[in-house]
Amino acid sequence: MADVIVMTEKDAVKCQAFAQANFWVLPVNAVIKDDLITLIMNKLRL
């Protein structure tokens, strides 16, 4: 058995019912570059 299990916040929500003290949550933050945001916003305006 593993000493520690590391998972993202998304997976941690799914594992709440059986999570133990050795289940660690790794927060993940997306970084979106300005040119991608501009492209997305232009597509949404169509």
N, CA, C and O atoms as a Maestro MAE file, in Angstrom:
{
 s_m_m2io_version
 :::
 2.0.0
}

f_m_ct {
 s_m_title
 :::
 protein
 m_atom[184] {
  # First column is atom index #
  i_m_mmod_type
  r_m_x_coord
  r_m_y_coord
  r_m_z_coord
  i_m_residue_number
  s_m_chain_name
  s_m_pdb_residue_name
  s_m_pdb_atom_name
  i_m_atomic_number
  :::
  1 25 0.850 -1.182 0.000 1 A "MET " " N  " 7
  2 3 0.000 0.000 0.000 1 A "MET " " CA " 6
  3 2 0.892 1.240 0.000 1 A "MET " " C  " 6
  4 15 1.986 1.223 0.564 1 A "MET " " O  " 8
  5 25 0.429 2.296 -0.623 2 A "ALA " " N  " 7
  6 3 1.194 3.545 -0.735 2 A "ALA " " CA " 6
  7 2 1.193 4.301 0.589 2 A "ALA " " C  " 6
  8 15 0.218 4.275 1.341 2 A "ALA " " O  " 8
  9 25 2.314 4.978 0.856 3 A "ASP " " N  " 7
  10 3 2.385 5.818 2.053 3 A "ASP " " CA " 6
  11 2 1.479 7.035 1.926 3 A "ASP " " C  " 6
  12 15 0.811 7.440 2.877 3 A "ASP " " O  " 8
  13 25 1.475 7.611 0.713 4 A "VAL " " N  " 7
  14 3 0.682 8.814 0.445 4 A "VAL " " CA " 6
  15 2 0.067 8.679 -0.943 4 A "VAL " " C  " 6
  16 15 0.697 8.165 -1.867 4 A "VAL " " O  " 8
  17 25 -1.160 9.144 -1.076 5 A "ILE " " N  " 7
  18 3 -1.826 9.204 -2.370 5 A "ILE " " CA " 6
  19 2 -2.089 10.672 -2.670 5 A "ILE " " C  " 6
  20 15 -2.769 11.357 -1.906 5 A "ILE " " O  " 8
  21 25 -1.545 11.153 -3.789 6 A "VAL " " N  " 7
  22 3 -1.703 12.552 -4.179 6 A "VAL " " CA " 6
  23 2 -2.686 12.614 -5.338 6 A "VAL " " C  " 6
  24 15 -2.576 11.855 -6.300 6 A "VAL " " O  " 8
  25 25 -3.648 13.526 -5.237 7 A "MET " " N  " 7
  26 3 -4.657 13.671 -6.290 7 A "MET " " CA " 6
  27 2 -5.032 15.140 -6.447 7 A "MET " " C  " 6
  28 15 -4.771 15.959 -5.566 7 A "MET " " O  " 8
  29 25 -5.643 15.455 -7.572 8 A "THR " " N  " 7
  30 3 -6.100 16.816 -7.803 8 A "THR " " CA " 6
  31 2 -7.388 17.071 -7.009 8 A "THR " " C  " 6
  32 15 -8.016 16.138 -6.510 8 A "THR " " O  " 8
  33 25 -7.761 18.327 -6.904 9 A "GLU " " N  " 7
  34 3 -8.991 18.687 -6.200 9 A "GLU " " CA " 6
  35 2 -10.206 18.044 -6.856 9 A "GLU " " C  " 6
  36 15 -11.149 17.641 -6.175 9 A "GLU " " O  " 8
  37 25 -10.174 17.952 -8.178 10 A "LYS " " N  " 7
  38 3 -11.286 17.329 -8.912 10 A "LYS " " CA " 6
  39 2 -11.486 15.881 -8.464 10 A "LYS " " C  " 6
  40 15 -12.614 15.450 -8.226 10 A "LYS " " O  " 8
  41 25 -10.394 15.141 -8.354 11 A "ASP " " N  " 7
  42 3 -10.495 13.744 -7.925 11 A "ASP " " CA " 6
  43 2 -10.811 13.618 -6.436 11 A "ASP " " C  " 6
  44 15 -11.486 12.680 -6.012 11 A "ASP " " O  " 8
  45 25 -10.320 14.566 -5.653 12 A "ALA " " N  " 7
  46 3 -10.568 14.518 -4.208 12 A "ALA " " CA " 6
  47 2 -12.059 14.589 -3.888 12 A "ALA " " C  " 6
  48 15 -12.523 13.958 -2.938 12 A "ALA " " O  " 8
  49 25 -12.797 15.344 -4.666 13 A "VAL " " N  " 7
  50 3 -14.247 15.441 -4.463 13 A "VAL " " CA " 6
  51 2 -14.894 14.073 -4.635 13 A "VAL " " C  " 6
  52 15 -15.807 13.707 -3.895 13 A "VAL " " O  " 8
  53 25 -14.413 13.328 -5.614 14 A "LYS " " N  " 7
  54 3 -14.968 12.002 -5.892 14 A "LYS " " CA " 6
  55 2 -14.581 10.972 -4.833 14 A "LYS " " C  " 6
  56 15 -15.244 9.945 -4.692 14 A "LYS " " O  " 8
  57 25 -13.506 11.245 -4.086 15 A "CYS " " N  " 7
  58 3 -12.981 10.275 -3.118 15 A "CYS " " CA " 6
  59 2 -13.323 10.617 -1.666 15 A "CYS " " C  " 6
  60 15 -12.850 9.947 -0.747 15 A "CYS " " O  " 8
  61 25 -14.125 11.632 -1.456 16 A "GLN " " N  " 7
  62 3 -14.431 12.078 -0.090 16 A "GLN " " CA " 6
  63 2 -14.992 10.969 0.786 16 A "GLN " " C  " 6
  64 15 -14.673 10.895 1.973 16 A "GLN " " O  " 8
  65 25 -15.805 10.127 0.226 17 A "ALA " " N  " 7
  66 3 -16.482 9.101 1.021 17 A "ALA " " CA " 6
  67 2 -15.512 8.103 1.657 17 A "ALA " " C  " 6
  68 15 -15.807 7.539 2.712 17 A "ALA " " O  " 8
  69 25 -14.371 7.885 1.028 18 A "PHE " " N  " 7
  70 3 -13.427 6.897 1.559 18 A "PHE " " CA " 6
  71 2 -12.022 7.456 1.791 18 A "PHE " " C  " 6
  72 15 -11.089 6.691 2.031 18 A "PHE " " O  " 8
  73 25 -11.863 8.769 1.724 19 A "ALA " " N  " 7
  74 3 -10.544 9.395 1.899 19 A "ALA " " CA " 6
  75 2 -9.997 9.135 3.299 19 A "ALA " " C  " 6
  76 15 -10.744 9.026 4.271 19 A "ALA " " O  " 8
  77 25 -8.676 9.039 3.369 20 A "GLN " " N  " 7
  78 3 -7.992 8.826 4.635 20 A "GLN " " CA " 6
  79 2 -6.951 9.925 4.826 20 A "GLN " " C  " 6
  80 15 -6.753 10.754 3.938 20 A "GLN " " O  " 8
  81 25 -6.300 9.933 5.960 21 A "ALA " " N  " 7
  82 3 -5.318 10.976 6.281 21 A "ALA " " CA " 6
  83 2 -4.153 11.004 5.299 21 A "ALA " " C  " 6
  84 15 -3.527 12.049 5.124 21 A "ALA " " O  " 8
  85 25 -3.846 9.879 4.654 22 A "ASN " " N  " 7
  86 3 -2.731 9.848 3.710 22 A "ASN " " CA " 6
  87 2 -3.148 10.185 2.275 22 A "ASN " " C  " 6
  88 15 -2.364 9.991 1.346 22 A "ASN " " O  " 8
  89 25 -4.355 10.681 2.086 23 A "PHE " " N  " 7
  90 3 -4.810 11.160 0.781 23 A "PHE " " CA " 6
  91 2 -4.568 12.662 0.750 23 A "PHE " " C  " 6
  92 15 -5.236 13.412 1.462 23 A "PHE " " O  " 8
  93 25 -3.640 13.096 -0.050 24 A "TRP " " N  " 7
  94 3 -3.288 14.513 -0.125 24 A "TRP " " CA " 6
  95 2 -3.869 15.116 -1.395 24 A "TRP " " C  " 6
  96 15 -3.958 14.461 -2.433 24 A "TRP " " O  " 8
  97 25 -4.263 16.380 -1.287 25 A "VAL " " N  " 7
  98 3 -4.877 17.086 -2.417 25 A "VAL " " CA " 6
  99 2 -3.896 18.103 -2.974 25 A "VAL " " C  " 6
  100 15 -3.335 18.908 -2.232 25 A "VAL " " O  " 8
  101 25 -3.695 18.062 -4.268 26 A "LEU " " N  " 7
  102 3 -2.814 18.978 -4.969 26 A "LEU " " CA " 6
  103 2 -3.667 19.978 -5.745 26 A "LEU " " C  " 6
  104 15 -4.304 19.614 -6.733 26 A "LEU " " O  " 8
  105 25 -3.684 21.247 -5.299 27 A "PRO " " N  " 7
  106 3 -4.458 22.244 -6.050 27 A "PRO " " CA " 6
  107 2 -3.807 22.508 -7.416 27 A "PRO " " C  " 6
  108 15 -2.583 22.571 -7.533 27 A "PRO " " O  " 8
  109 25 -4.637 22.657 -8.423 28 A "VAL " " N  " 7
  110 3 -4.156 22.923 -9.772 28 A "VAL " " CA " 6
  111 2 -4.827 24.199 -10.271 28 A "VAL " " C  " 6
  112 15 -6.046 24.351 -10.189 28 A "VAL " " O  " 8
  113 25 -4.011 25.106 -10.788 29 A "ASN " " N  " 7
  114 3 -4.527 26.363 -11.332 29 A "ASN " " CA " 6
  115 2 -4.125 26.480 -12.793 29 A "ASN " " C  " 6
  116 15 -2.960 26.296 -13.145 29 A "ASN " " O  " 8
  117 25 -5.089 26.784 -13.629 30 A "ALA " " N  " 7
  118 3 -4.804 26.967 -15.057 30 A "ALA " " CA " 6
  119 2 -4.328 28.392 -15.297 30 A "ALA " " C  " 6
  120 15 -4.839 29.342 -14.704 30 A "ALA " " O  " 8
  121 25 -3.343 28.523 -16.172 31 A "VAL " " N  " 7
  122 3 -2.863 29.833 -16.587 31 A "VAL " " CA " 6
  123 2 -3.104 29.935 -18.087 31 A "VAL " " C  " 6
  124 15 -2.531 29.185 -18.878 31 A "VAL " " O  " 8
  125 25 -3.961 30.875 -18.458 32 A "ILE " " N  " 7
  126 3 -4.323 31.035 -19.856 32 A "ILE " " CA " 6
  127 2 -3.647 32.288 -20.393 32 A "ILE " " C  " 6
  128 15 -3.806 33.374 -19.835 32 A "ILE " " O  " 8
  129 25 -2.900 32.137 -21.464 33 A "LYS " " N  " 7
  130 3 -2.197 33.268 -22.061 33 A "LYS " " CA " 6
  131 2 -3.190 34.237 -22.686 33 A "LYS " " C  " 6
  132 15 -4.269 33.846 -23.131 33 A "LYS " " O  " 8
  133 25 -2.805 35.507 -22.711 34 A "ASP " " N  " 7
  134 3 -3.685 36.564 -23.217 34 A "ASP " " CA " 6
  135 2 -4.172 36.304 -24.638 34 A "ASP " " C  " 6
  136 15 -5.332 36.572 -24.948 34 A "ASP " " O  " 8
  137 25 -3.301 35.784 -25.509 35 A "ASP " " N  " 7
  138 3 -3.719 35.563 -26.894 35 A "ASP " " CA " 6
  139 2 -4.803 34.491 -27.000 35 A "ASP " " C  " 6
  140 15 -5.652 34.552 -27.889 35 A "ASP " " O  " 8
  141 25 -4.776 33.519 -26.107 36 A "LEU " " N  " 7
  142 3 -5.832 32.503 -26.113 36 A "LEU " " CA " 6
  143 2 -7.140 33.089 -25.604 36 A "LEU " " C  " 6
  144 15 -8.203 32.788 -26.146 36 A "LEU " " O  " 8
  145 25 -7.077 33.909 -24.585 37 A "ILE " " N  " 7
  146 3 -8.293 34.556 -24.071 37 A "ILE " " CA " 6
  147 2 -8.912 35.425 -25.154 37 A "ILE " " C  " 6
  148 15 -10.131 35.432 -25.323 37 A "ILE " " O  " 8
  149 25 -8.081 36.157 -25.887 38 A "THR " " N  " 7
  150 3 -8.573 37.003 -26.977 38 A "THR " " CA " 6
  151 2 -9.258 36.151 -28.033 38 A "THR " " C  " 6
  152 15 -10.338 36.507 -28.505 38 A "THR " " O  " 8
  153 25 -8.656 35.042 -28.408 39 A "LEU " " N  " 7
  154 3 -9.239 34.143 -29.402 39 A "LEU " " CA " 6
  155 2 -10.600 33.610 -28.921 39 A "LEU " " C  " 6
  156 15 -11.574 33.615 -29.675 39 A "LEU " " O  " 8
  157 25 -10.657 33.160 -27.690 40 A "ILE " " N  " 7
  158 3 -11.909 32.639 -27.129 40 A "ILE " " CA " 6
  159 2 -12.987 33.713 -27.093 40 A "ILE " " C  " 6
  160 15 -14.127 33.465 -27.483 40 A "ILE " " O  " 8
  161 25 -12.634 34.893 -26.631 41 A "MET " " N  " 7
  162 3 -13.629 35.975 -26.541 41 A "MET " " CA " 6
  163 2 -14.137 36.362 -27.938 41 A "MET " " C  " 6
  164 15 -15.321 36.652 -28.108 41 A "MET " " O  " 8
  165 25 -13.260 36.368 -28.919 42 A "ASN " " N  " 7
  166 3 -13.680 36.684 -30.282 42 A "ASN " " CA " 6
  167 2 -14.638 35.620 -30.811 42 A "ASN " " C  " 6
  168 15 -15.602 35.957 -31.497 42 A "ASN " " O  " 8
  169 25 -14.402 34.369 -30.514 43 A "LYS " " N  " 7
  170 3 -15.299 33.286 -30.946 43 A "LYS " " CA " 6
  171 2 -16.662 33.394 -30.272 43 A "LYS " " C  " 6
  172 15 -17.687 33.112 -30.893 43 A "LYS " " O  " 8
  173 25 -16.677 33.800 -29.003 44 A "LEU " " N  " 7
  174 3 -17.931 33.904 -28.264 44 A "LEU " " CA " 6
  175 2 -18.792 35.066 -28.759 44 A "LEU " " C  " 6
  176 15 -20.014 35.044 -28.613 44 A "LEU " " O  " 8
  177 25 -18.175 36.047 -29.326 45 A "ARG " " N  " 7
  178 3 -18.906 37.218 -29.816 45 A "ARG " " CA " 6
  179 2 -19.618 36.956 -31.144 45 A "ARG " " C  " 6
  180 15 -20.460 37.758 -31.548 45 A "ARG " " O  " 8
  181 25 -19.306 35.862 -31.830 46 A "LEU " " N  " 7
  182 3 -19.911 35.578 -33.140 46 A "LEU " " CA " 6
  183 2 -21.375 35.313 -33.058 46 A "LEU " " C  " 6
  184 15 -22.015 35.060 -34.078 46 A "LEU " " O  " 8
  :::
 }
 m_bond[183] {
  # First column is bond index #
  i_m_from
  i_m_to
  i_m_order
  :::
  1 1 2 1
  2 2 3 1
  3 3 4 2
  4 3 5 1
  5 5 6 1
  6 6 7 1
  7 7 8 2
  8 7 9 1
  9 9 10 1
  10 10 11 1
  11 11 12 2
  12 11 13 1
  13 13 14 1
  14 14 15 1
  15 15 16 2
  16 15 17 1
  17 17 18 1
  18 18 19 1
  19 19 20 2
  20 19 21 1
  21 21 22 1
  22 22 23 1
  23 23 24 2
  24 23 25 1
  25 25 26 1
  26 26 27 1
  27 27 28 2
  28 27 29 1
  29 29 30 1
  30 30 31 1
  31 31 32 2
  32 31 33 1
  33 33 34 1
  34 34 35 1
  35 35 36 2
  36 35 37 1
  37 37 38 1
  38 38 39 1
  39 39 40 2
  40 39 41 1
  41 41 42 1
  42 42 43 1
  43 43 44 2
  44 43 45 1
  45 45 46 1
  46 46 47 1
  47 47 48 2
  48 47 49 1
  49 49 50 1
  50 50 51 1
  51 51 52 2
  52 51 53 1
  53 53 54 1
  54 54 55 1
  55 55 56 2
  56 55 57 1
  57 57 58 1
  58 58 59 1
  59 59 60 2
  60 59 61 1
  61 61 62 1
  62 62 63 1
  63 63 64 2
  64 63 65 1
  65 65 66 1
  66 66 67 1
  67 67 68 2
  68 67 69 1
  69 69 70 1
  70 70 71 1
  71 71 72 2
  72 71 73 1
  73 73 74 1
  74 74 75 1
  75 75 76 2
  76 75 77 1
  77 77 78 1
  78 78 79 1
  79 79 80 2
  80 79 81 1
  81 81 82 1
  82 82 83 1
  83 83 84 2
  84 83 85 1
  85 85 86 1
  86 86 87 1
  87 87 88 2
  88 87 89 1
  89 89 90 1
  90 90 91 1
  91 91 92 2
  92 91 93 1
  93 93 94 1
  94 94 95 1
  95 95 96 2
  96 95 97 1
  97 97 98 1
  98 98 99 1
  99 99 100 2
  100 99 101 1
  101 101 102 1
  102 102 103 1
  103 103 104 2
  104 103 105 1
  105 105 106 1
  106 106 107 1
  107 107 108 2
  108 107 109 1
  109 109 110 1
  110 110 111 1
  111 111 112 2
  112 111 113 1
  113 113 114 1
  114 114 115 1
  115 115 116 2
  116 115 117 1
  117 117 118 1
  118 118 119 1
  119 119 120 2
  120 119 121 1
  121 121 122 1
  122 122 123 1
  123 123 124 2
  124 123 125 1
  125 125 126 1
  126 126 127 1
  127 127 128 2
  128 127 129 1
  129 129 130 1
  130 130 131 1
  131 131 132 2
  132 131 133 1
  133 133 134 1
  134 134 135 1
  135 135 136 2
  136 135 137 1
  137 137 138 1
  138 138 139 1
  139 139 140 2
  140 139 141 1
  141 141 142 1
  142 142 143 1
  143 143 144 2
  144 143 145 1
  145 145 146 1
  146 146 147 1
  147 147 148 2
  148 147 149 1
  149 149 150 1
  150 150 151 1
  151 151 152 2
  152 151 153 1
  153 153 154 1
  154 154 155 1
  155 155 156 2
  156 155 157 1
  157 157 158 1
  158 158 159 1
  159 159 160 2
  160 159 161 1
  161 161 162 1
  162 162 163 1
  163 163 164 2
  164 163 165 1
  165 165 166 1
  166 166 167 1
  167 167 168 2
  168 167 169 1
  169 169 170 1
  170 170 171 1
  171 171 172 2
  172 171 173 1
  173 173 174 1
  174 174 175 1
  175 175 176 2
  176 175 177 1
  177 177 178 1
  178 178 179 1
  179 179 180 2
  180 179 181 1
  181 181 182 1
  182 182 183 1
  183 183 184 2
  :::
 }
}
